[in-house]
Amino acid sequence: MELKTRRKIILVGDKVLISPDRDAEKSAHGLYLPPGVREKEKIQSGMVMQVGPGYAVPNPHFIDQESWSTTPKEPVKYLPLQAEEGDYALFLRDSAIEVEYENQRYLIVSHSNILMLIRPNVLDGI
């Protein structure tokens, strides 16, 4: 029996994995737009699927660590990003890198290229 191992996506630094909005490929009347028309748009949108650890900053306590110390410390700490899974993001189209993973199309965008986030209101369900 062959076991299938699932692979996990790990984003590096300030990268954000976005599932592009399929509705952006259609006009208001439901017609699919050709790629030439879509490429002229400067802004694209999509759902945030995963977020990297953040901006790397040196850990000031790492320098103070003695070489014989038994408690290891991380050499790098991360400033967390504003984007969260489930957010709807508007970002600069030219900055996105398109990848395909398990027959699904995704875009990888640096957090600094995200223009706006729309977060679902968690209080609506209460």
ABEGO torsion letter per residue (X at the ends): XBBBBBBBBBBBEABBBBBBBAAAABBAAGBBBBAAAAAABABBBEBBABBBAEBBBBBAAAAABBAABABBBBABBBBBBABBBGBBBBBBAAABBBBBBGGBBBBBBBAAABABBBBBBAAAAX
